[in-house]
Amino acid sequence: METSFAYTERNGGACITGLLKDNACAIVPKRLGDLPVTELFDRAFAGSMAEQIFLPQTLKKIGRYAFYGCDRLRELHFYADTLEIGGGVLNGCHRLKELFVHMNADGRSLLRDFVTEQNGRMMVHCLLSDKEREEYEAARLIFPAYYDEAVENTPARITVSNIHGSGQKYRYCFVDRRLQFDKYDGLFVYEKAEEEVCLAAEIALCRLRFPYALSKNARTQYETFLQERLQEVLSGCLSDGESFKWLLGRFGKDESGEAGLSSEAVKTLLAEASRRRLPELVGLLTNYRHEVLLPEKKKFRYGLTKG
């Protein structure tokens, strides 16, 4: 069953006022009748069962509380052309974990508005078009979680607000609705100090795999962090085969061919991959042991190591 919409004409475009039929995947069309869809009215999707919502490039305005109470919503797709938004748009969207933003050369979008309304951990996919106008994922960003703890100082009759987590800092990486990648990357020092290794590693991994506007210094800090904690990071990525393979391929050995993991580390990872019944990763680690670690042992045995 497709989602269908109630709408009215407004300023030469279609303004969606509500849903006639709800659905888990809601694709808002570019046109309704003979009119381009240009606006979502206040509370247009309020209480919807949608898990994914796709907004059209024609959309210019999102009204107040447009997605209020969409507690099943996991993904929201939108275009940079939409630049007017009301307050409370994502109130009650507790399961929202991913944003897909179709960027343009200008760099401005509603990304700041969306991530500042949510204090949970959020993954953002930034999509750009190449010279052939084919879209690709240029950047993948993590906005960490944070929470505000109010502590009452009874004798002084005041309440002190304490912010926990680095997520609030990351939400201030915007200037004129443009994400400042240098500011984003500069906050990693706080993330690795305040969060668990695997959470910080996800940020580093995303920036290295999708290195849009990544400076040399930022690249080095991310690479160093992952190299120094490679076994722990790989252990945390066992459930994400794609990331595991990328990490092992990138840091499993250096430019001279020397192993980035010890025999004991590989043995531990193999045991865990076997326990979880991950045959692809077991095979990958077994090959790594034979192709990288065993030649290292032979070099050592015959005195062929450096120096």
Secondary structure as GFF3:
##gff-version 3
##sequence-region A 1 307
A	DSSP	beta_strand	4	10	.	.	.	ID=ss1
A	DSSP	beta_strand	13	21	.	.	.	ID=ss2
A	DSSP	beta_strand	25	27	.	.	.	ID=ss3
A	DSSP	beta_strand	31	32	.	.	.	ID=ss4
A	DSSP	beta_strand	35	40	.	.	.	ID=ss5
A	DSSP	beta_strand	52	54	.	.	.	ID=ss6
A	DSSP	beta_strand	61	62	.	.	.	ID=ss7
A	DSSP	beta_strand	75	79	.	.	.	ID=ss8
A	DSSP	beta_strand	84	85	.	.	.	ID=ss9
A	DSSP	beta_strand	98	102	.	.	.	ID=ss10
A	DSSP	alpha_helix	111	116	.	.	.	ID=ss11
A	DSSP	beta_strand	122	129	.	.	.	ID=ss12
A	DSSP	beta_strand	135	143	.	.	.	ID=ss13
A	DSSP	beta_strand	147	153	.	.	.	ID=ss14
A	DSSP	beta_strand	158	164	.	.	.	ID=ss15
A	DSSP	alpha_helix	167	170	.	.	.	ID=ss16
A	DSSP	beta_strand	174	175	.	.	.	ID=ss17
A	DSSP	beta_strand	178	179	.	.	.	ID=ss18
A	DSSP	alpha_helix	181	186	.	.	.	ID=ss19
A	DSSP	alpha_helix	188	194	.	.	.	ID=ss20
A	DSSP	alpha_helix	197	209	.	.	.	ID=ss21
A	DSSP	alpha_helix	216	228	.	.	.	ID=ss22
A	DSSP	alpha_helix	230	236	.	.	.	ID=ss23
A	DSSP	alpha_helix	241	251	.	.	.	ID=ss24
A	DSSP	alpha_helix	263	275	.	.	.	ID=ss25
A	DSSP	alpha_helix	279	288	.	.	.	ID=ss26
A	DSSP	pi_helix	289	293	.	.	.	ID=ss27
A	DSSP	alpha_helix	294	301	.	.	.	ID=ss28
###
